[in-house]
Amino acid sequence: MSYRVDALPQFEADIRRASRWLAAEIGPMTAENFERALKTRLKRLEDFPHTGRHDPMVPGHLFVRFRQYHAFYRVEDESRRVVFVRLWPAARGTPPILE
């Protein structure tokens, strides 16, 4: 049985921020492709929620790398849910606040 994939408002805001930057620096098509590819990649976690990597600085969360970003999430096995909390530029290290 698949898990449901959800995103916190901060994660959605992080996607919008990344897309605005890409649109301004590279072009709107790049931003649209980025969002579409990111959502496709994260949807895979419906079937394989525990495939992300652990970051010892962020207990209780996993992350998947997507291009130059880390998408941090937690798995709620009891409710069969994957919750994305932050999309963070990998070059900036660990996000200061996840929730």
Secondary structure, 3 states (H helix, E strand, C coil): CCCEEEECHHHHHHHHHHHHHHHHHCCHHHHHHHHHHHHHHHHHHHCCHHHCEECCCCCCCEEEEECCEEEEEEEECCCCEEEEEEEEEHHHCCCCCCC
